[in-house]
Amino acid sequence: MLGLQIVLRSCRAAQKGSIRKISALYITGDKANENYATLQPYLDFAGTFDEAASLEQSIASRGLDISVESVFRKYQKYQTHHEQLQRVVGEREAVTKNLKEVTKKGGSELQIEELKEQGKTLRNDLKALKQALYPIEDDFIHDFLHLPNRLHAQCPTGDREVLLYRHSLPGSTSNVPSHLERKDLIHFVDNNRYYMMEQAAHFDVNAMQSLGRYFVTKGDFVQTANPDFVRCVLLEANATPLADYHMVREEHLQNKINTAYLTGGAAFESYLGAMTKLCVYPSVLPLRYVCCGRSYNRAEAQHYGPTPSLYTATQTNAVQSFVATQTADEANAQLEHILSLAIDFYKALDVPFRIVYAPAASLTPSESLRAVIEVYAPSLQRYVCVGRISNYGDFVSKRILFSTRREKHYDFLHLVGGPVLYTTRLIAALLEHNIRLVDCKLVGASSSGGKPTMEQDLQQFKDLFT
C-alpha cells in the first residue's frame, strides 16, 4: 500500500490574496536593508507599451481588471522622476571629476570649497530624490509585473474551448458509480490524504515511469529530478497565484519575503531555479526535459465540484515536460511534439479522451496558449483534465534571465511545458470505465509489460540489501 499524505504547516494568512503588495521578484532600494534581491528581471517597458493594443486585447480576453492606461501613466511618472535622478547623478559625477582636476592643478581654496559645497548639495538632492522615487517605483513596478503575457494567435478569446483531437466518444454513462466505491483499491480520507492499494498502487507508479521513459526514448527528452520546494521569487516569475500551493513556515528565514512553497518536483516552476540567469549556446537548443514526481497544485481541483474525490485531490504523481527553444515557431513545433507523444500514451489506454485549446479566461497570466488533455469521467458526466501543455513565449525567460547568445547580443528563450499526466485523475476515470488497471497497455513500459506483481516488487526491494 502506498500512502500519500501531506505533512506540513502552512501560513494561510499570506495566501488570502494572489497579489502581494511587496514583491520578491523586484526589490526597491529602501527594502534592501531587510531583504536581498535574488535576481533582477528584464523589464521591457518600451516593448510592452509599444504594443498596447495586443496587451489590452489579452487583458480583456482573460477577464482581468487591469487598466493599461493607468499603468502607463504610472510609468510616465516613474520615468520622469528617474530621468531627474539620472541628471543629478550626472551632475554629481561631473562635479567630482572637476574637483579632482582642480585639486590636481592646484586651484584656489575658494574654488575647491565651492565645488565641495556643490557636491554636498547634489548628494543631499540625490538622497532626497531616491527617497521620493522608491514609492513611485514600487507602485509602478508592482502593477507592471502583473501585466499578462500576450495571447497566442491560436488561443480562443471567447468563453469556449477549441477541440483539437478526440479519441472515441463516451458511451452511456448514466448512474455510473464513483471510483471511491472501489474500497479494495482506494482508501480516500480527504483531498490531502488518500491511499492507493493493490493494482491501483502499481499503476500509479508504472504509468508515470512508463510515460517518462517514452518521452526519453521516443521524444529525445532528458529525464531530470527536480526539487519539491520552490521559492516565492520563482512563482512570481511565472506569475503563479500563490494560493495554488502550500506555503511552508520556516524557522530561520533570511529573506522574509522570499518564502518557500511546496510544489512537487513535477511542477513547471520547479525547473525555473536551474534556468535562472542561465545562458546557453544555440547549438544545444532545443532543450527537452521530462520529470516524474509529485504535484501539489491546489487550483485545478476546485473545478470538479464540492464533493471530495480523486478528481479534487490536491496531490498526485505526475509527469512534467519542459522545453526551451530559440524562436516562437520552434516553440509551436515543440508543443505539437509533446502532444503527439501524449496522444500515443492515452490512445494505448483506449479510454475516451480529447485535447482542447483552453479559452483565454482560464489561462494564468504567464501563459499565451494552453492545450488541455481531458479524459471523460463517467460519474461526473464531464471531461476532466489529466494533463496540459502551455506555451509561455519569452515571458518567463525575461523574468528569470534565461537566454542564448547570438553573436554579440542575447535572445530570451521561448518556453513550452506542463504536466502531461496526472495519475490520480486518470486512475479514477479508468475505474469508472470498468477498465482493469492490470490490463492497461502502457507505452514505454519495461520488458515486463508494465505489470509487475507484488512478489516481484518485494524481491526488488530485498535485492537492495543483498
C-alpha positions in Angstrom: 0.0 0.0 0.0 1.3 3.4 -0.9 0.4 6.2 1.5 0.1 9.7 0.0 0.0 12.3 2.7 1.0 16.0 3.0 2.7 16.8 6.3 3.4 20.5 6.5 2.4 23.6 8.3 1.1 26.3 6.0 0.8 30.0 6.7 -2.6 30.7 5.2 -2.8 34.4 6.2 -0.3 35.2 3.5 -2.3 33.3 0.9 -5.6 35.2 1.1 -4.8 37.3 -1.9 -3.0 36.2 -5.0 -1.4 39.7 -5.5 1.1 40.9 -2.9 2.0 44.5 -2.2 5.6 43.5 -1.7 7.4 41.6 -4.5 10.2 39.1 -4.1 10.9 39.4 -7.8 11.7 43.2 -7.7 13.0 44.8 -4.5 13.5 48.6 -4.4 16.4 50.1 -2.6 14.5 51.1 0.6 13.7 47.5 1.3 17.3 46.2 0.7 18.2 46.5 4.4 15.9 43.6 5.4 15.7 41.7 2.1 18.1 41.0 -0.8 17.3 40.8 -4.5 17.6 37.2 -5.7 17.5 38.4 -9.3 16.8 41.5 -11.3 14.3 40.7 -14.1 14.5 42.2 -17.5 11.6 44.6 -17.7 10.8 45.6 -21.3 8.9 48.8 -20.7 9.2 50.2 -24.3 8.3 46.8 -25.9 5.3 46.4 -23.6 3.7 49.8 -24.1 4.6 50.0 -27.8 2.2 47.1 -28.4 -0.6 48.3 -26.0 -3.4 47.2 -28.4 -2.5 43.5 -28.2 -1.9 43.8 -24.5 -5.3 45.3 -23.9 -6.9 42.6 -26.0 -5.1 39.9 -23.9 -6.3 41.6 -20.7 -9.9 41.8 -21.9 -10.0 38.2 -23.2 -8.6 37.0 -19.8 -11.3 38.9 -17.9 -8.7 40.8 -15.9 -9.4 44.1 -14.1 -6.3 45.9 -15.3 -6.0 49.3 -17.0 -3.1 49.6 -19.4 -3.6 53.4 -19.5 -3.3 53.6 -15.7 -0.1 51.5 -15.7 1.3 53.7 -18.5 0.6 56.9 -16.5 2.5 55.4 -13.6 5.3 54.5 -16.0 5.5 58.1 -17.2 5.6 59.4 -13.7 8.3 56.9 -12.8 10.3 57.7 -16.0 10.1 61.5 -15.2 11.5 61.0 -11.7 14.1 58.5 -12.9 15.4 60.8 -15.6 15.6 63.6 -13.0 17.5 61.3 -10.7 19.9 60.4 -13.5 20.5 64.1 -14.3 21.6 64.7 -10.7 23.8 61.7 -10.8 25.4 63.0 -13.9 25.9 66.5 -12.4 27.4 65.0 -9.2 29.8 62.9 -11.2 30.9 66.0 -13.2 31.5 68.0 -10.1 33.5 65.1 -8.6 35.6 64.9 -11.7 36.1 68.7 -11.8 37.1 68.7 -8.2 39.8 66.1 -8.8 41.2 68.1 -11.7 41.2 71.5 -9.9 42.8 69.9 -6.9 45.5 68.2 -9.1 46.2 71.5 -10.8 46.5 73.4 -7.5 43.3 75.5 -7.8 42.4 78.1 -5.2 40.9 77.1 -1.9 37.8 79.2 -2.7 37.2 77.3 -5.9 37.8 73.9 -4.2 35.4 74.8 -1.3 32.7 75.9 -3.8 33.0 72.6 -5.6 32.8 70.7 -2.3 29.7 72.6 -1.2 28.2 72.0 -4.6 28.9 68.2 -4.3 27.3 68.1 -0.8 24.2 69.8 -2.2 23.9 67.4 -5.1 24.5 64.5 -2.7 21.6 65.6 -0.5 19.4 66.3 -3.6 20.2 62.8 -4.8 19.3 61.2 -1.5 16.0 63.1 -1.4 15.2 62.1 -5.0 15.9 58.4 -4.2 13.6 58.5 -1.2 10.9 60.2 -3.3 11.4 57.7 -6.2 11.1 54.5 -4.1 7.3 54.6 -3.6 6.7 55.7 -7.2 8.9 52.9 -8.4 7.3 50.3 -6.1 3.8 51.3 -7.2 4.6 51.2 -10.9 6.7 48.0 -10.9 4.1 46.2 -8.8 1.4 46.9 -11.4 3.8 46.3 -14.4 4.7 42.8 -13.1 1.0 41.9 -13.1 0.5 42.7 -16.8 -0.2 39.4 -18.5 1.5 37.7 -21.5 0.2 38.4 -24.9 -2.1 35.7 -26.2 -1.0 33.2 -28.9 -2.8 33.6 -32.3 -4.4 30.1 -31.7 -5.7 30.9 -28.2 -9.6 31.0 -28.1 -10.7 34.5 -27.0 -14.3 33.6 -26.3 -15.7 31.5 -23.5 -15.4 28.1 -25.2 -12.5 25.8 -25.8 -11.5 24.7 -29.3 -11.3 21.0 -30.0 -8.0 19.7 -31.4 -8.3 16.0 -31.1 -10.8 13.3 -29.9 -10.3 9.6 -29.3 -13.6 7.7 -29.1 -16.9 9.1 -27.7 -18.1 8.2 -24.2 -20.9 5.7 -24.1 -24.0 5.6 -21.9 -22.7 6.9 -18.6 -25.9 7.5 -16.6 -25.8 6.5 -12.9 -22.2 5.3 -13.1 -20.8 4.6 -9.5 -18.0 6.7 -8.3 -14.4 5.3 -8.2 -14.5 5.8 -4.5 -16.7 2.7 -4.2 -13.7 0.6 -5.1 -12.7 0.2 -1.5 -10.3 -2.6 -2.4 -8.2 -0.2 -4.4 -8.7 3.2 -2.9 -8.9 4.4 0.7 -9.9 8.1 0.5 -9.8 10.3 3.6 -9.9 13.8 2.2 -8.4 15.9 -0.6 -5.0 15.9 1.1 -4.9 12.2 2.2 -5.7 9.1 0.3 -4.1 5.6 -0.2 -3.7 3.6 -3.3 -3.8 -0.2 -2.9 -3.1 -3.3 -4.9 -3.1 -2.7 -8.6 -4.0 0.9 -8.3 -0.8 1.5 -6.4 1.2 -0.3 -9.1 -0.5 1.6 -11.9 0.1 4.9 -10.1 3.8 4.4 -10.3 4.1 2.4 -13.5 2.1 4.8 -15.6 4.3 7.7 -14.5 7.5 5.9 -15.1 6.4 4.4 -18.5 5.4 7.8 -19.9 8.6 9.4 -18.6 10.6 6.6 -20.3 8.6 7.0 -23.5 9.5 10.7 -23.7 13.1 9.8 -23.2 13.3 7.0 -25.8 10.9 8.3 -28.4 10.9 12.1 -27.9 14.6 12.7 -27.3 14.0 14.2 -23.8 16.4 14.1 -20.9 14.9 12.9 -17.6 15.6 15.1 -14.5 15.0 15.1 -10.8 13.6 18.4 -9.5 13.2 20.0 -6.1 9.8 19.7 -4.3 10.1 23.2 -2.9 10.2 26.5 -4.8 11.0 30.0 -3.6 8.4 32.7 -4.0 10.6 34.6 -6.4 10.2 31.8 -9.0 6.4 31.6 -8.5 6.2 35.4 -9.2 8.5 35.0 -12.2 6.0 32.5 -13.6 3.1 34.7 -12.4 1.7 31.7 -10.5 -1.0 32.6 -8.0 0.5 32.0 -4.5 -2.7 30.3 -3.4 -2.1 27.5 -5.9 0.5 25.9 -3.5 1.0 25.5 0.2 3.4 28.0 1.8 5.9 26.4 4.2 6.7 28.1 7.5 10.4 28.3 8.1 12.1 28.8 11.5 15.1 30.8 10.3 14.2 32.7 7.1 16.8 35.2 6.0 14.8 36.8 3.2 11.4 37.3 4.8 9.5 37.9 1.5 11.1 35.1 -0.5 9.3 32.2 1.3 9.2 28.6 0.2 6.2 26.7 -1.3 5.5 23.0 -1.7 5.1 22.5 -5.4 6.4 19.0 -6.0 9.2 18.1 -8.4 6.7 17.5 -11.3 5.8 21.2 -11.5 6.8 23.7 -14.2 8.1 26.1 -11.5 10.5 23.5 -10.1 12.5 23.8 -13.4 12.9 27.6 -13.1 15.6 27.6 -10.4 18.0 25.7 -12.6 17.3 28.0 -15.6 17.6 31.3 -13.7 20.4 33.5 -15.0 21.4 30.7 -17.4 22.9 31.5 -20.8 23.2 28.5 -23.2 24.7 28.1 -26.7 22.3 28.0 -29.6 23.8 24.6 -30.7 22.2 22.8 -27.6 18.7 24.0 -28.4 16.0 22.9 -28.1 16.4 21.8 -24.5 13.9 19.0 -23.8 13.4 17.8 -20.2 10.9 15.5 -18.5 10.5 14.8 -14.8 8.5 12.1 -12.9 7.5 13.2 -9.4 4.8 14.7 -7.2 2.5 17.6 -7.9 0.7 19.6 -5.1 -1.3 22.1 -7.1 -4.5 23.0 -5.3 -6.0 25.3 -8.0 -7.3 22.8 -10.6 -9.1 20.6 -8.1 -11.7 23.3 -7.5 -13.2 22.9 -10.9 -14.6 19.4 -10.3 -17.3 20.1 -7.7 -17.6 20.3 -3.9 -17.6 16.6 -3.4 -14.1 15.3 -2.4 -12.7 12.6 -4.6 -9.6 11.7 -6.6 -10.7 14.3 -9.1 -10.4 17.0 -6.4 -7.3 15.7 -4.6 -4.6 18.3 -4.2 -1.7 15.9 -4.8 -0.8 13.3 -7.4 2.0 11.7 -9.2 2.7 13.5 -12.4 4.9 13.7 -15.5 6.2 17.2 -16.2 7.6 18.4 -19.5 9.9 21.4 -20.1 11.2 22.6 -23.4 13.3 25.8 -24.3 13.6 27.0 -27.9 15.2 29.9 -29.7 12.2 31.1 -31.7 8.4 31.2 -31.4 8.0 28.9 -34.5 10.2 26.3 -32.8 8.2 26.6 -29.6 5.0 25.9 -31.6 6.6 22.8 -33.2 7.7 21.5 -29.8 4.2 21.9 -28.3 2.9 19.7 -31.1 5.7 17.2 -30.5 4.7 16.9 -26.8 1.1 16.5 -27.7 1.9 13.8 -30.2 3.8 11.8 -27.6 0.9 12.3 -25.1 -1.7 11.1 -27.7 0.3 7.8 -28.2 0.1 7.2 -24.4 -3.6 7.8 -24.0 -4.6 6.0 -27.2 -3.0 2.9 -25.9 -5.2 3.0 -22.8 -8.3 3.1 -25.1 -10.2 5.5 -22.9 -12.4 8.3 -24.3 -10.2 11.5 -24.2 -9.8 14.7 -26.1 -7.4 17.6 -26.5 -8.6 21.2 -26.5 -7.2 24.7 -26.5 -8.4 26.3 -23.3 -10.1 29.7 -23.5 -8.1 32.8 -22.6 -10.0 33.4 -19.4 -8.7 30.1 -17.8 -5.0 30.8 -18.5 -2.6 32.1 -16.0 -1.0 35.5 -16.7 2.2 33.9 -18.0 0.6 31.5 -20.5 -0.1 32.6 -24.1 -1.7 29.2 -25.1 -2.7 26.1 -23.2 -3.6 22.7 -24.7 -5.5 20.5 -22.2 -5.7 16.7 -22.2 -9.0 15.6 -20.9 -10.4 12.1 -20.1 -14.1 11.5 -19.7 -15.2 10.9 -16.1 -18.5 8.9 -16.1 -19.5 9.7 -12.6 -19.2 13.5 -13.2 -20.5 13.1 -16.8 -17.9 15.6 -18.0 -14.3 15.6 -19.2 -11.6 16.2 -16.5 -8.0 17.5 -17.1 -5.4 14.7 -16.8 -2.6 16.9 -18.4 -1.8 20.2 -20.0 0.9 21.8 -22.1 1.4 25.5 -22.2 3.2 28.0 -24.5 4.8 30.8 -22.4 6.7 32.6 -25.2 9.6 34.5 -23.8 7.5 36.0 -21.0 9.0 33.9 -18.2 12.5 33.8 -19.6 12.8 37.6 -19.4 11.9 37.4 -15.8 14.5 34.8 -14.9 17.1 36.0 -17.4 17.2 32.6 -19.3 18.8 33.4 -22.6 21.1 32.3 -25.5 23.9 34.4 -27.0 23.8 35.1 -30.7 26.9 36.9 -31.9 27.0 39.9 -29.6 23.5 40.0 -28.3 21.3 37.9 -26.1 17.9 36.4 -27.0 15.5 35.3 -24.4 14.3 31.7 -24.9 10.7 30.6 -25.7 9.4 28.1 -23.1 6.8 25.3 -23.6 5.8 22.7 -21.0 3.4 21.4 -18.5 2.2 18.2 -16.8 1.3 15.7 -19.5 -0.1 13.2 -16.9 -1.9 13.4 -13.6 -2.1 9.7 -12.5 -4.7 10.2 -9.7 -7.4 11.5 -12.0 -6.6 9.0 -14.7 -6.9 6.1 -12.3 -10.3 7.5 -11.2 -11.6 7.7 -14.7 -10.3 4.2 -15.7 -12.0 2.6 -12.8 -15.3 4.3 -13.7 -15.0 3.0 -17.2 -14.6 -0.5 -15.8 -11.1 -0.8 -17.2 -8.9 -3.3 -15.3 -5.8 -1.4 -14.4 -3.7 -4.6 -14.7 -4.7 -5.0 -18.3 -3.9 -1.4 -19.3 -1.2 -1.1 -22.1 1.4 1.5 -21.2 3.6 2.9 -23.9 7.2 3.0 -22.8 6.6 0.2 -20.3 9.5 -2.1 -19.3 10.1 -5.5 -20.8 7.8 -7.0 -18.1 4.9 -5.2 -19.8 4.4 -2.7 -17.0 2.6 -5.3 -14.9 5.0 -6.3 -12.1 3.5 -8.5 -9.4 3.7 -7.7 -5.7 6.2 -10.6 -5.4 8.4 -9.0 -8.0 8.3 -5.7 -6.2 9.1 -7.3 -2.9 12.1 -9.1 -4.4 13.4 -5.9 -6.0 13.2 -4.3 -2.5 15.1 -7.2 -1.0 17.7 -7.0 -3.7 18.7 -3.6 -2.5 20.1 -5.1 0.7 21.8 -8.1 -0.8 
